[in-house]
Amino acid sequence: MAIRGRFILRYTGAGPTPRAHVVQLRSVPGTKVLDASDKMLLVEGRQRDLESFAHECGGWVLAPEQTIPVPDTRKRIRRRAR
């Protein structure tokens, strides 16, 4: 069974992300581009399909999305020790 999840695709070539590569990626069944910047794409899809895309097009690095929980920084009233 293929692992489905969210991944970061980073373009390591010169210049911005090639538009033709993004069009090709959007045509991969079950793959959705969630966000894009000059050199990175946040995509949702099957890991196997995304690895295949990165290998075919060249200049792409695939990494799973990592989330870091934000600590609770709310101030709390301390009770006096008795």
C-alpha positions as CSV (number, residue, x, y, z in Angstrom):
1,M,0.0,0.0,0.0
2,A,1.4,3.4,-0.9
3,I,1.9,6.0,1.8
4,R,-0.3,9.0,1.2
5,G,0.5,12.3,2.9
6,R,1.8,15.8,2.7
7,F,5.3,16.4,1.3
8,I,7.6,19.3,0.5
9,L,9.1,19.3,-3.0
10,R,12.1,21.6,-3.2
11,Y,13.5,22.7,-6.6
12,T,17.4,22.7,-6.5
13,G,17.9,24.0,-10.1
14,A,18.8,27.5,-11.2
15,G,16.0,30.0,-11.3
16,P,12.4,29.6,-10.1
17,T,10.3,26.4,-10.3
18,P,9.8,25.5,-14.0
19,R,6.1,26.0,-14.9
20,A,6.1,22.8,-17.1
21,H,7.1,20.7,-14.0
22,V,4.3,22.1,-12.0
23,V,1.8,21.4,-14.8
24,Q,3.2,17.8,-15.0
25,L,2.9,17.4,-11.3
26,R,-0.7,18.6,-11.2
27,S,-1.5,15.9,-13.9
28,V,-0.4,13.1,-11.6
29,P,-3.6,11.3,-10.4
30,G,-4.3,11.7,-6.7
31,T,-1.8,14.5,-6.3
32,K,-2.8,18.0,-5.2
33,V,-0.6,21.1,-5.0
34,L,-1.6,22.8,-1.7
35,D,0.9,25.8,-1.7
36,A,3.7,27.1,-3.9
37,S,6.6,29.5,-3.6
38,D,9.6,30.2,-5.9
39,K,11.5,27.1,-5.1
40,M,9.1,24.9,-3.0
41,L,5.8,23.1,-3.4
42,L,3.6,21.7,-0.6
43,V,1.8,18.7,-2.1
44,E,-0.5,16.0,-1.0
45,G,-0.3,12.6,-2.7
46,R,1.2,9.1,-2.7
47,Q,4.9,9.1,-1.8
48,R,5.7,6.6,-4.6
49,D,4.2,8.9,-7.2
50,L,6.0,12.0,-5.9
51,E,9.3,10.2,-5.8
52,S,8.8,9.1,-9.3
53,F,8.0,12.6,-10.4
54,A,11.1,14.0,-8.6
55,H,13.3,11.4,-10.3
56,E,11.9,11.9,-13.8
57,C,12.1,15.7,-13.8
58,G,15.4,16.0,-12.0
59,G,16.4,18.9,-9.7
60,W,13.7,18.1,-7.1
61,V,14.2,16.9,-3.5
62,L,11.2,15.3,-1.7
63,A,10.8,15.4,2.0
64,P,7.8,14.6,4.3
65,E,6.1,17.6,5.8
66,Q,7.0,18.1,9.5
67,T,4.9,19.9,11.9
68,I,6.1,21.3,15.2
69,P,3.6,22.0,17.9
70,V,3.7,25.5,19.3
71,P,4.1,25.7,23.1
72,D,1.4,27.2,25.2
73,T,2.8,30.6,26.3
74,R,-0.2,31.9,28.1
75,K,0.6,33.3,31.6
76,R,-0.9,31.5,34.5
77,I,-1.5,32.6,38.1
78,R,0.5,30.6,40.5
79,R,-1.0,29.6,43.8
80,R,0.9,30.5,47.0
81,A,2.5,27.6,48.7
82,R,1.0,26.8,52.1
